[in-house]
Amino acid sequence: MAVKTVKTTKGGPVQPGEHKQFTIDASGRSLGRVASEAASILLGKKSASYVQNEVLPMQVTIENATKLALGEKRIAMKEYYTYTGYPGGLRTTSMQMMIEKKGVAEVLRKAVDGMIPRNKLRKERMKRLTIKD
């Protein structure tokens, strides 16, 4: 499948004060492949001026999130876990319930969020992600 997934509005390395816009078309692609591509861009790995300890001005927009290729078995079997911190406080939510309550965009956001390192820059990087249905 020859689909151009990433298009940039500006070429070359990112200069200070300059923003770079990336658009990813998610139609017909799997959840993990779209999420890993978005996470790589948010980390700045697509830039020649990549620095591990800085948030580069990369804006990522994912379009057609509702057209992701999600298998029926995966939707039924995948579960998300949260722990309240109290004994017996493990809460589970199935992917099917998450899609019904919050939509496919939240599933995609959680997938990208899980691929970003857990440090002080994570919140700032996730602010630069936009998901459109």
Secondary structure as UniProt FT lines:
FT   STRAND          6..8
FT   TURN            16..17
FT   STRAND          20..25
FT   TURN            27..28
FT   HELIX           31..43
FT   TURN            44..46
FT   TURN            48..49
FT   TURN            52..53
FT   STRAND          58..63
FT   HELIX           65..67
FT   HELIX           72..77
FT   STRAND          79..83
FT   TURN            87..88
FT   STRAND          90..94
FT   HELIX           95..102
FT   HELIX           104..114
FT   TURN            120..121
FT   HELIX           122..126
FT   TURN            127..128
FT   STRAND          129..131
//
